Amino acid sequence: MEKKIVFWINADITIFSMAKFLQQKINDDFFAVIDITNKPKKFFQKQNIVKFKKSWFYHDHVKNELKNKPDMEYLTKIEEKYNFKIWELISNDRFFNNYNNFYKFNSNEALLIFEEECKLYESILNDINPDFLIMPQTALQNQHLFYLMCKKHGVKILMLNYANYQSKCFISQHSHKIDELDNVDEHKTTRTISQLQEQLDIKNVSSEHKKLYGNIRKSKISKILAAFQLLFKSNNSNIKTHYTYFGRTKIRVLIYQLKFELNKKFRHNFINHNLIYKINENEPFIYFPLHQEPERSLLIAAPYFTNQIETIKNIVKSMPVGLKLFVKEHPTQGPARGWRSISAYKEIMKIPNVVFLHPSVSSRELIKKSSLVISVGGTACFEAAFFEKQSITFANLGFETITSIHQIDSIQELQKTIKEVLDQKTSILELDNYLTSLEKNLFNFDLLGFEVEMHRWFYFEGNLVDVNISEDRMEDFLKENKEELTKLSSEFIKKMETDKI
């Protein structure tokens, strides 16, 4: 019997690209939810590369009639039916909160958009009753909402994950969590701690992310070409049709970008002159790495710990005397987000018992020399296990079998947990078992490298996403990446065929 597969497609065309080669291998019915701007929309309306039985363009159904009042009775029923907190999802979406520099949505507007999303997604689920949802890792509220509603309907999720280990990928029902972790077979340790550390060093994830952000939005020529396209080749229709573009007039976007580049330089200069480059070797400390912000690891994975400055203050209040808190800026915060405001840096520097470190300081060395690692939801806790260090995280990232990684749900647990874990031992066997399970699920696909190529081919190296895409250009791109995408499609088929989803 033919399966019904729905694809979530957005400006990151990885899933669409893979779908072409998947369709060559299976005869199932393909459907698509497409979240795209108006110029590339024309390509998806006409393309014959992937034959979708039916497509829904997300922004055609979220009509932005924001003067109406939300249907609170409907929203209450939705919240109960799907068992999620509407205000948690809305508050942590980067378009509805303080990260939006162009438009401030009021409560009614946000609820109306959420209501229209729910009605669209329920109609899709009731219309086609899909067997599978294929999607990238969720990053925005509208995408994550569809994921949650599909899960509740019993749709099997096939999410392409970038592994925080050896720069490989895996497919699972969850972000950052493998599906078969609980089925690890007990075995005696076959790798020493040194051998495990060598495995961690293979295509170190931090280095790969630095390469990604070092290769996009870097070229001045691409920036100039993108600005020319925006100012002289665009009618800026998204400002009327896409709530994510509200307030983004051409002049405001241009002014914002100029301020962004200036602020980036001023902030970097402040960092270079005020943050600490060297640590005191004899000073015991807890290590807390800041997350890139805004980012999924905060807004979705740890929705109640999004204010990192408040988290730092709470860690300090929970620490025993005799320890310092070493805080380090994320190295990609500058290339990706233009650094934080100088006022934010000054506020962190004023917190008692905090040593604020420059982003160039080695995170690996800090982990090795620390007494404890605390991370909201990043890879530092995972890396800590390789150096026999205890760690605390506020996000569930699927490390249940590694008991040196302690996941807590509230600040109230922090003081007790810090005290309990400081003197605990770590288990090489647990880490080896976890890695054995993880490695069974990993496969080679250079996702970050693919993103760099995608931005180079279509988006002026990441400077502009509202662009016209020709079918010939897309065909050439797919031809150049055929080998990798064919292998990726085989991994999705393998996952669909397993009974352990």
C-alpha positions in Angstrom: 0.0 0.0 0.0 1.3 3.4 -0.9 2.4 5.6 2.0 1.6 9.3 2.3 4.6 11.4 3.0 4.4 15.2 3.8 7.5 17.3 3.5 8.2 20.5 5.3 10.1 22.8 2.8 11.5 26.2 3.5 14.4 28.4 2.2 16.8 25.6 3.4 16.1 23.4 0.3 17.9 20.3 1.7 14.7 18.4 2.2 13.3 19.4 -1.2 16.6 18.4 -2.9 16.6 15.0 -1.2 12.9 14.5 -2.2 13.8 14.4 -5.9 16.1 11.4 -5.4 13.7 9.8 -2.9 10.9 9.9 -5.4 13.1 8.1 -7.9 13.2 5.1 -5.5 9.7 4.9 -4.1 6.2 5.2 -5.5 4.5 6.8 -2.5 2.3 9.9 -2.5 4.3 13.1 -1.8 2.8 16.2 -0.2 4.4 19.5 0.8 4.0 22.3 3.3 6.0 25.2 1.8 7.2 28.1 3.9 8.8 30.4 1.4 8.9 34.1 0.3 7.2 35.3 -2.9 10.0 35.2 -5.4 11.1 31.5 -4.8 7.4 30.7 -4.5 7.0 31.0 -8.2 9.6 28.2 -8.7 7.7 25.9 -6.3 4.4 26.6 -8.0 5.7 25.6 -11.5 8.5 23.1 -10.8 8.3 19.5 -12.1 11.4 18.3 -10.3 9.5 16.7 -7.4 5.9 15.8 -8.1 3.8 16.6 -5.1 0.2 15.3 -5.1 -0.8 18.5 -3.2 1.0 21.5 -1.7 0.1 24.1 0.8 1.9 27.4 0.8 2.0 28.4 4.5 1.7 32.1 4.0 -1.4 31.7 1.7 -3.3 30.4 4.7 -2.0 32.7 7.4 -3.7 35.7 5.9 -2.6 38.4 8.4 -6.1 39.7 9.0 -4.9 40.9 12.4 -7.8 43.3 13.3 -10.0 40.4 14.2 -10.3 38.8 17.6 -8.8 35.4 18.2 -11.2 32.5 18.9 -10.3 31.8 22.5 -12.6 28.8 22.8 -10.9 27.2 19.8 -7.5 27.9 21.1 -8.3 26.5 24.5 -9.5 23.3 22.9 -6.3 23.1 20.8 -4.1 23.6 23.9 -5.9 20.8 25.6 -6.1 18.5 22.6 -2.4 18.7 21.7 -1.1 19.2 25.3 1.2 22.1 24.6 1.4 25.6 26.0 0.4 28.2 23.4 2.1 31.1 25.2 5.3 29.2 25.6 5.5 28.6 21.8 4.5 32.2 21.0 6.8 33.9 23.5 9.8 32.0 22.4 9.4 32.6 18.7 11.9 35.1 17.3 9.3 36.9 15.3 7.0 37.5 18.3 9.6 38.5 20.9 12.4 41.0 21.4 14.5 39.6 18.5 12.2 41.1 15.9 13.7 44.5 15.0 11.0 45.6 12.6 7.6 44.9 14.1 6.1 44.3 17.5 3.2 42.0 17.6 0.5 42.5 20.3 -1.1 39.5 22.0 -4.1 39.4 19.8 -2.1 39.5 16.6 0.1 36.6 17.8 -2.9 34.5 18.9 -4.6 35.1 15.5 -1.6 33.9 13.6 -1.3 30.9 15.9 -5.0 30.1 15.4 -4.7 30.2 11.6 -1.7 28.0 11.8 -3.6 25.4 13.8 -6.6 25.5 11.5 -4.3 25.0 8.5 -2.4 22.1 10.1 -5.5 20.3 11.3 -7.0 20.6 7.8 -3.8 19.0 6.3 -3.8 16.2 8.8 -7.5 15.5 8.4 -7.3 15.8 4.6 -4.4 13.4 3.9 -3.8 11.5 7.2 -0.1 11.2 6.4 2.1 8.3 7.5 5.3 10.2 7.6 6.6 13.8 8.1 10.0 14.5 6.6 11.6 17.7 7.9 14.8 19.5 9.0 15.4 20.2 12.7 12.7 22.6 13.8 13.9 26.2 14.4 10.8 28.4 14.3 7.4 28.3 16.0 5.3 27.6 12.9 7.5 24.6 12.0 7.7 23.2 15.5 4.0 23.6 15.9 3.3 21.4 12.9 5.8 18.9 14.2 4.0 18.7 17.6 0.6 18.3 16.0 1.8 15.6 13.7 3.3 13.7 16.6 0.0 13.9 18.4 -1.8 12.5 15.4 0.5 9.5 15.3 2.4 10.6 12.2 5.9 9.1 12.2 8.5 11.9 12.2 11.7 11.6 10.1 13.8 14.6 11.2 17.2 15.2 9.7 19.6 15.9 12.5 23.1 17.3 12.4 24.9 15.2 15.0 27.1 17.0 17.5 29.7 14.2 16.9 32.0 13.8 14.0 29.9 16.1 11.9 27.7 13.3 10.7 23.9 13.1 10.6 21.1 10.9 11.8 17.3 10.7 11.3 15.0 10.5 14.3 11.6 11.5 15.7 13.2 14.2 17.8 15.8 17.0 17.5 19.2 16.0 18.8 17.9 12.6 20.2 18.4 9.2 18.6 15.4 6.9 18.7 17.0 3.6 19.7 19.0 4.8 22.7 17.2 2.6 25.1 18.2 -0.6 23.2 21.9 -0.3 23.9 23.4 -3.7 24.5 25.6 -3.8 27.6 29.2 -4.6 26.8 32.6 -4.3 28.3 34.5 -1.1 27.6 36.6 -1.6 24.4 37.9 2.0 24.1 40.1 3.9 26.5 39.3 7.4 27.5 42.1 8.6 25.1 40.5 6.6 22.3 37.1 8.2 23.0 38.7 11.6 23.0 40.2 10.9 19.6 36.7 10.1 18.3 35.5 13.4 19.5 38.3 15.2 17.6 37.2 13.8 14.3 35.6 16.8 12.5 35.1 18.7 15.7 31.6 20.2 15.7 32.7 23.7 16.9 35.3 23.9 14.1 32.7 22.9 11.5 30.3 25.6 12.7 33.1 28.2 12.5 33.7 27.1 8.9 30.0 27.5 8.1 29.7 31.0 9.5 33.1 31.9 8.1 31.9 31.0 4.5 28.5 32.7 4.4 27.8 36.5 4.3 31.5 37.0 4.0 31.9 38.3 0.5 31.5 42.1 0.1 30.6 41.6 -3.5 27.8 39.3 -2.6 26.5 41.8 0.0 26.6 44.6 -2.6 24.7 42.4 -5.2 22.2 41.4 -2.6 21.6 45.0 -1.6 21.2 45.9 -5.3 18.6 43.2 -5.8 16.7 44.3 -2.7 16.7 48.0 -3.6 16.2 47.9 -7.4 14.9 44.5 -8.4 12.4 43.7 -5.6 8.8 45.0 -5.3 9.0 44.0 -1.6 5.6 42.3 -1.8 6.4 40.1 1.3 5.7 43.1 3.5 2.0 42.7 2.7 1.8 38.9 2.4 4.2 37.5 5.1 3.8 38.5 8.7 7.5 37.6 9.2 8.2 40.6 6.9 6.0 43.2 8.6 7.8 46.5 9.0 10.6 45.5 6.7 10.6 48.4 4.3 13.6 48.7 2.0 14.9 51.8 3.7 14.5 50.3 7.2 16.2 47.1 6.1 19.1 49.0 4.6 19.5 51.2 7.7 19.3 48.2 10.0 22.0 46.4 8.0 24.3 49.4 8.1 23.7 49.7 11.9 24.3 45.9 12.2 27.7 46.1 10.5 28.8 49.2 12.6 27.6 47.7 15.8 29.3 44.4 15.0 32.6 46.3 14.7 32.1 48.3 17.9 31.0 45.3 19.9 33.9 43.2 18.6 36.3 46.0 19.6 34.8 46.1 23.1 35.1 42.3 23.4 38.8 42.4 22.4 39.6 45.1 24.9 37.5 44.0 27.9 37.1 40.2 28.0 39.7 37.9 29.5 42.1 35.9 27.3 43.9 33.8 29.9 42.6 31.8 32.9 44.3 31.4 36.2 45.5 27.7 36.2 45.2 27.4 40.0 41.7 28.9 40.4 38.9 26.3 40.7 35.9 27.2 38.5 32.6 26.1 37.0 32.4 26.6 33.2 29.3 28.1 31.6 29.5 28.7 27.8 27.0 31.2 26.4 24.8 30.0 23.5 24.5 31.7 20.2 21.4 33.8 20.4 18.7 33.7 19.1 18.9 30.0 18.5 16.8 26.8 18.7 18.9 25.4 21.6 17.4 28.2 23.8 14.0 29.1 22.4 12.7 25.5 21.8 15.0 23.1 23.6 15.1 25.1 26.9 12.1 27.5 26.8 12.3 28.6 30.4 16.0 29.4 30.3 16.2 31.8 27.4 17.5 34.7 29.5 21.2 33.7 29.8 22.1 36.7 32.0 19.5 35.7 34.5 20.7 32.1 34.3 24.3 33.2 35.0 23.1 35.2 38.1 21.1 32.1 39.3 24.2 29.8 38.9 26.3 32.2 40.9 23.7 32.3 43.7 23.7 28.5 43.7 27.5 27.9 43.8 29.5 26.9 46.9 32.1 29.4 48.1 35.6 28.8 46.7 34.6 28.4 43.1 34.5 31.1 40.3 32.0 31.0 37.4 33.9 31.2 34.1 31.6 32.5 31.3 32.7 32.4 27.7 31.1 34.1 24.7 30.1 31.8 21.8 32.6 32.1 18.9 29.9 32.3 16.3 27.8 34.9 18.0 29.7 37.6 16.1 29.7 36.0 12.5 26.1 34.8 12.8 24.4 37.5 15.0 26.7 40.5 15.1 27.7 39.9 18.8 25.5 41.0 21.8 24.9 44.5 22.8 27.7 46.2 24.8 25.2 46.8 27.6 24.7 43.0 27.8 28.4 42.4 28.1 28.7 45.1 30.8 25.9 43.5 32.7 27.6 40.1 32.7 30.9 41.7 33.7 29.2 43.3 36.8 27.9 40.0 38.1 29.9 39.1 41.3 32.2 36.0 41.1 32.0 35.9 37.3 35.1 35.8 35.0 34.0 36.7 31.5 36.2 35.1 28.8 37.0 36.0 25.2 35.4 33.8 22.6 38.9 32.8 21.4 39.6 30.9 24.6 39.6 27.2 24.0 36.3 25.6 25.2 38.0 22.3 25.2 40.7 23.5 27.6 38.1 25.1 29.9 36.2 21.8 30.1 39.4 19.9 30.9 40.3 22.3 33.7 36.9 22.9 35.2 35.3 21.5 38.3 31.9 21.3 36.6 30.3 22.3 33.3 26.9 23.9 33.1 25.2 24.5 29.8 21.6 25.5 29.0 21.4 23.0 26.1 24.6 22.8 24.1 27.3 20.4 23.3 29.6 21.3 26.2 27.9 18.8 28.5 28.4 16.1 26.0 32.0 17.0 25.5 32.5 17.1 29.3 31.8 13.4 29.5 34.9 12.7 27.3 37.1 14.4 29.9 35.5 12.7 32.8 33.7 15.8 34.0 30.3 16.1 35.6 27.8 18.5 33.9 24.4 20.1 34.3 22.0 21.0 31.5 18.5 22.4 31.4 17.4 20.7 28.1 16.6 17.1 27.4 19.1 16.1 24.7 18.8 12.4 25.0 21.8 11.7 27.2 19.8 9.7 29.7 22.3 6.8 29.8 25.3 9.0 30.6 24.7 9.7 34.3 27.5 12.3 34.4 25.1 14.6 32.4 22.5 15.8 34.8 19.3 17.3 33.3 17.3 19.5 35.6 14.0 21.3 35.0 14.2 24.3 37.3 16.5 26.7 38.9 15.3 25.5 42.3 17.2 22.2 41.7 20.4 23.9 40.8 22.0 24.4 44.2 21.3 20.9 45.4 22.5 19.4 42.1 25.8 21.3 42.0 26.6 20.2 45.6 25.8 16.6 44.8 27.7 16.2 41.5 30.9 18.1 42.2 32.6 15.1 43.7 31.0 12.3 41.7 32.9 10.0 39.4 32.2 9.5 35.7 31.8 6.2 33.8 33.8 5.4 30.7 31.5 2.4 30.1 28.4 4.7 30.0 30.0 7.0 27.4 31.3 4.1 25.3 27.8 2.4 25.3 26.1 5.7 24.3 28.6 6.3 21.5 28.2 2.7 20.3 24.4 3.3 20.1 24.9 6.7 18.5 27.4 5.4 15.9 24.9 2.8 14.8 22.5 5.6 13.8 25.0 8.0 12.1 25.7 8.3 8.4 27.9 10.6 6.3 26.3 13.7 5.0 28.0 17.0 5.1 24.9 19.1 6.1 26.9 22.3 6.9 28.9 22.0 3.7 25.6 21.5 1.8 24.2 24.7 3.4 27.3 26.7 2.3 26.8 25.5 -1.3 23.1 26.2 -1.2 23.7 29.8 -0.1 26.4 30.2 -2.7 24.2 28.9 -5.5 20.9 30.7 -4.7 21.1 33.2 -1.9 24.0 35.6 -2.6 26.0 33.6 0.0 23.3 34.0 2.6 22.6 37.7 2.2 19.2 37.5 0.6 16.6 34.7 0.5 13.8 36.4 -1.5 15.3 35.5 -4.9 14.0 34.1 -8.2 15.0 30.4 -8.7 15.0 29.0 -12.2 14.3 25.3 -12.8 17.5 25.0 -14.9 19.6 26.4 -12.0 18.0 24.0 -9.5 18.6 21.1 -11.9 22.3 22.0 -12.2 22.5 22.2 -8.4 20.9 18.8 -7.9 23.1 17.3 -10.6 26.3 18.6 -8.9 25.1 17.2 -5.5 23.5 14.0 -6.9 25.8 11.5 -5.2 25.4 12.9 -1.7 21.6 13.4 -2.1 21.1 9.9 -3.4 22.9 8.5 -0.3 20.7 10.7 1.9 17.5 9.5 0.3 18.6 5.9 0.9 19.0 6.7 4.6 15.4 8.0 4.7 14.2 4.8 3.0 16.1 2.7 5.5 14.5 4.6 8.4 11.0 4.3 6.9 11.4 0.6 6.6 12.5 0.0 10.2 10.0 -1.1 12.8 11.8 0.8 15.5 10.7 4.3 14.7 
